[in-house]
Every structure is written in structure tokens, then in C-alpha cells.
Amino acid sequence: MLPPRNPDEMLKARGADTRPANRYDRLTPVREHDGWDIPEESQLLRTEVTEENPRSIISRNRSPDVPFDRSINPYRGCEHGCIYCFARPSHAYWGLSPGLDFETKITAKPNAAKLLAAEIAKPSYRCAPIAFGTNTDPYQPVEAKRRIMPDLWQVLLDWNHPASLVTRGQTVLRDLPLIAAMAARQLVHVGVSITTLDAGLARRMEPRAPAPATRLRMIRDMAAAGIQVRVMVAPVIPVLTEPEIERILDAARDAGATNASMIPLRLPLEVAPLFRDWLDRHEPGKAAHVMNRVQAMRGGRDNDPRFGSRMRGEGIEAELMMKRFRLAKRRLGYSETTPPLDCSRFGPPPRSGDQLSLF
């Protein structure tokens, strides 16, 4: 059961409606009338950005479900406010709510590029692609002012270090020259997430993310710049967005996407009650149907966290969804594989006074 909405806060373009306690909180705050008949002044809830200067920037993982072992997240939290975001529970580690806190209390890491340069310069470092956008979007709205990503791209380009990017933020087009230069050396893969082509549904479900038409333009502009783009039909939400699988793939192929991937909706930890609350508020007539179909793919539960299953689901529902995706992908001529990124070029950038190579 989620707490009631704070009547003193005015919400504009937010996915969540409340601040449910995180799983580590032993106490739950409850609003009580103070006995004074003085009306509280309502205020618009705005995004708060704080800065953090960590000692390292590359995160490591050993998950068998993802094709990378290292990643960089320049931000914690994400202002896009996508209600289904699997990263919401990560805010609990910092004593914050996966609800409104996740999309309004953002932490930026302004020294990310300096840390990256120092870490990959270590003699013990071994080159492998670094993934961006694995937890929160590096091109969320605050990046337009913070400008953390251009310096990161420049470090990677200087060192010929490969990377992958997943985003739905249009600010990525600002950095198109750097990303295109990476692509020319076979150093980058880019994925653009498109959940729906319905602008109204996207506005309710992903309130501060670019509209579907803007994401298609992102694909078009990057493809025109020589960047191979993968469309990520993720997450696929039964009943709500599942009927659009073929249309999304068709529109993305026309825009220039060369590869495609799909992940069914997953609702880990605090995300499940938040998503159920969103359904009740925005899609009450479909809420029960959506969740019945989700549970049919997750062993009768809202979520199945097991490795090997969490990214694809199981059962007839999941199999039919994947079969439709594969058939559409084949019909539209999407590539089955993505060219590997080149790690052979990796090395320190030349410095003033260095002797030039003869070869």
C-alpha cells in the first residue's frame, strides 16, 4: 500500500505520485494534522541536483544477463521519470524513495572524465567496452546544463577506448560529432529506447523523456552521421505497448536503425507497487489485464529476479512475444549481429614531445 500523495506539492510531468518508503526504512513517516486551521501553501515540486566527487567512476559487474562487465553512470536518479524504470530501487541505497525522490533528487558526478582518464591510464587496466546508460540515462534533461558526457567522450576518443550507449535523451545530438568520430573508428554502439509511438501514452508513462517522434529523429540523425543504431523496444508492456512491436520496428527501420532488441516489462522490488499505482491512476480499465499478463510471464508473480529469466520472461506469453519480435525483425531486414567493437587501438594519447611512429 503506497502512502497518500502530499497535498502541499504540485506535481508537473512526474511519473510517480508519492514517496513510498524504501525497503531499508524501518520507520514510515505518516502525515498528521497539527490542529491549526491554517492552509498550507502548495508549491511546485522541482528537481534538485547535488554534486558528488567519487574516488572512482567505473562500476564492475559479473551478471550473466548483460554483455558488458563495466559501466559508467554520470548521474544517480533520472528526471525522465519513467514509471516502469528498473533502476528506481537503486535510490534506496542512499536512503531515498524510489518514487518521487528518484526523479527529483538527482546526483551529478562532475569529475567523471578526470576519474575515467586516471583509471584507464593505470598499467593494470585491461581494455573492454564501457557501457553508458545501464542504470540511468546519461542524457537526461540535467545533462543539457551539466555537460558531463562531452568530456567523457573526449577521453574515450583520445584513448581509442570502445563504449556503448543506451539513451532516449535528445541532448545526445549535441555530442554527435564526438560519437560519430568514435563510430568511424569502430569504437561505439548506440541504442535508442522506444517504448511506444503513442505520444499521449509516452507523456503519461515517461513524462520528461522526448516524444516518440523525437526519438525517431535521433535515430535518423545518428544514422546519417554514420553511426550504427539499435532500436531497443524496451520494456514491452503487455496490453499497453505490446500491440506496437511491429510498428515500432517498422518506424525505426525507416529512420535508419540497423539492429533491434526487446525486453519484456520487469518490475523489481519497489517498482511493482509504483507501477500498479500508476495503472490505477492512468489506465484503470486495463490495470488488471496488464498485471495478469505480466504475471503470466513471471511465474505468477509481479517479478521474477532469476538470472536467465528476468530479461526475457517465460511461458507461452513470453514465447509468443519474442516470436513476433523475431519475425518482424527478419521481415524488415534487421541485422542479426552487431559488429564487435575494436579494442586493438587502445592506448595513451600522444603527448607534446613524443617521438612519432614510423608505421
Secondary structure in CASP SS format (residue, H / E / C, confidence):
PFRMAT SS
TARGET T0000
AUTHOR 0000-0000-0000
METHOD secondary structure of the structure
MODEL  1
M C 1.00
L C 1.00
P C 1.00
P C 1.00
R C 1.00
N C 1.00
P C 1.00
D C 1.00
E E 1.00
M E 1.00
L C 1.00
K C 1.00
A C 1.00
R C 1.00
G C 1.00
A C 1.00
D C 1.00
T C 1.00
R C 1.00
P C 1.00
A C 1.00
N C 1.00
R C 1.00
Y C 1.00
D C 1.00
R C 1.00
L C 1.00
T C 1.00
P C 1.00
V C 1.00
R C 1.00
E C 1.00
H C 1.00
D C 1.00
G C 1.00
W C 1.00
D C 1.00
I C 1.00
P C 1.00
E C 1.00
E C 1.00
S C 1.00
Q E 1.00
L E 1.00
L C 1.00
R C 1.00
T C 1.00
E E 1.00
V E 1.00
T E 1.00
E E 1.00
E C 1.00
N C 1.00
P C 1.00
R C 1.00
S C 1.00
I C 1.00
I C 1.00
S E 1.00
R E 1.00
N C 1.00
R C 1.00
S C 1.00
P C 1.00
D C 1.00
V C 1.00
P C 1.00
F C 1.00
D C 1.00
R E 1.00
S E 1.00
I E 1.00
N C 1.00
P C 1.00
Y E 1.00
R E 1.00
G C 1.00
C C 1.00
E C 1.00
H C 1.00
G C 1.00
C C 1.00
I C 1.00
Y C 1.00
C C 1.00
F C 1.00
A C 1.00
R H 1.00
P H 1.00
S H 1.00
H H 1.00
A H 1.00
Y H 1.00
W H 1.00
G C 1.00
L C 1.00
S C 1.00
P C 1.00
G C 1.00
L H 1.00
D H 1.00
F H 1.00
E H 1.00
T H 1.00
K E 1.00
I E 1.00
T E 1.00
A E 1.00
K C 1.00
P C 1.00
N C 1.00
A H 1.00
A H 1.00
K H 1.00
L H 1.00
L H 1.00
A H 1.00
A H 1.00
E H 1.00
I H 1.00
A C 1.00
K C 1.00
P C 1.00
S C 1.00
Y C 1.00
R C 1.00
C C 1.00
A C 1.00
P C 1.00
I E 1.00
A E 1.00
F E 1.00
G C 1.00
T C 1.00
N C 1.00
T C 1.00
D C 1.00
P C 1.00
Y C 1.00
Q C 1.00
P C 1.00
V C 1.00
E H 1.00
A H 1.00
K H 1.00
R H 1.00
R C 1.00
I C 1.00
M H 1.00
P H 1.00
D H 1.00
L H 1.00
W H 1.00
Q H 1.00
V H 1.00
L H 1.00
L H 1.00
D H 1.00
W H 1.00
N C 1.00
H C 1.00
P C 1.00
A E 1.00
S E 1.00
L E 1.00
V E 1.00
T E 1.00
R C 1.00
G C 1.00
Q H 1.00
T H 1.00
V H 1.00
L H 1.00
R H 1.00
D H 1.00
L H 1.00
P H 1.00
L H 1.00
I H 1.00
A H 1.00
A H 1.00
M H 1.00
A H 1.00
A H 1.00
R C 1.00
Q C 1.00
L C 1.00
V E 1.00
H E 1.00
V E 1.00
G E 1.00
V E 1.00
S E 1.00
I C 1.00
T C 1.00
T C 1.00
L C 1.00
D C 1.00
A H 1.00
G H 1.00
L H 1.00
A H 1.00
R H 1.00
R H 1.00
M H 1.00
E C 1.00
P C 1.00
R C 1.00
A C 1.00
P C 1.00
A C 1.00
P H 1.00
A H 1.00
T H 1.00
R H 1.00
L H 1.00
R H 1.00
M H 1.00
I H 1.00
R H 1.00
D H 1.00
M H 1.00
A H 1.00
A H 1.00
A C 1.00
G C 1.00
I C 1.00
Q C 1.00
V E 1.00
R E 1.00
V E 1.00
M E 1.00
V E 1.00
A E 1.00
P E 1.00
V E 1.00
I C 1.00
P C 1.00
V C 1.00
L C 1.00
T C 1.00
E H 1.00
P H 1.00
E H 1.00
I H 1.00
E H 1.00
R H 1.00
I H 1.00
L H 1.00
D H 1.00
A H 1.00
A H 1.00
R H 1.00
D H 1.00
A H 1.00
G C 1.00
A C 1.00
T C 1.00
N E 1.00
A E 1.00
S E 1.00
M E 1.00
I E 1.00
P E 1.00
L C 1.00
R C 1.00
L C 1.00
P C 1.00
L C 1.00
E C 1.00
V H 1.00
A H 1.00
P H 1.00
L H 1.00
F H 1.00
R H 1.00
D H 1.00
W H 1.00
L H 1.00
D H 1.00
R H 1.00
H H 1.00
E C 1.00
P C 1.00
G C 1.00
K C 1.00
A H 1.00
A H 1.00
H H 1.00
V H 1.00
M H 1.00
N H 1.00
R H 1.00
V H 1.00
Q H 1.00
A H 1.00
M H 1.00
R C 1.00
G C 1.00
G C 1.00
R C 1.00
D C 1.00
N C 1.00
D C 1.00
P C 1.00
R C 1.00
F C 1.00
G C 1.00
S C 1.00
R C 1.00
M C 1.00
R C 1.00
G C 1.00
E C 1.00
G H 1.00
I H 1.00
E H 1.00
A H 1.00
E H 1.00
L H 1.00
M H 1.00
M H 1.00
K H 1.00
R H 1.00
F H 1.00
R H 1.00
L H 1.00
A H 1.00
K H 1.00
R H 1.00
R H 1.00
L C 1.00
G C 1.00
Y C 1.00
S C 1.00
E C 1.00
T C 1.00
T C 1.00
P C 1.00
P C 1.00
L C 1.00
D C 1.00
C C 1.00
S C 1.00
R C 1.00
F C 1.00
G C 1.00
P C 1.00
P C 1.00
P C 1.00
R C 1.00
S C 1.00
G C 1.00
D C 1.00
Q C 1.00
L C 1.00
S C 1.00
L C 1.00
F C 1.00
END
